[in-house]
Amino acid sequence: MKHFIVFAMLLAPAAFAQTVPPVSAEVVRAKVVKVDAPRGKVTLNHAPIKSIQMEAMTMPFKVKDAAMLKKIKTGDKVRFSVAVEDDELLITRIEAVK
C-alpha cells in the first residue's frame, strides 16, 4: 500500500500539469534605466509582474537573446515578457513603445 501512495504522489504533478491550460506570457510595461549589451542585461524600472508576484521596482534582467538589446536604449519606454528559466528571470521579449 505504501508503494501505491508514493507512486500516486509522483504521478500527481504530471497529471495536474496536463489538465491545467498553459498560461499566456504576461506583458509588462517598463522604462529602460541601463542597457548592458556585452553582458546581455538590461536594467528596467518595471510595473508589477503579477504572474510571478513581483512588485514594481528597478532591477537588472538577463535577456534570452542579446540581439534584442540593439533595438532599445536608456530612457525608452518598453513592454516585455519574462520567464523563469533555471531559477533565473529571463526576458524573452522586449520592444520599445511610443
Number of C-alpha atoms within 10 A of each C-alpha: 6 7 8 9 10 11 11 12 11 11 11 11 10 10 11 10 10 9 8 8 8 8 7 7 13 14 16 16 19 24 20 21 18 18 20 15 15 8 10 16 20 22 18 25 18 22 16 15 17 12 13 12 8 11 11 14 12 15 12 17 18 19 22 17 13 15 10 16 18 9 10 18 17 13 13 18 19 21 19 18 16 23 18 11 10 7 7 11 16 19 20 16 16 20 15 16 12 5
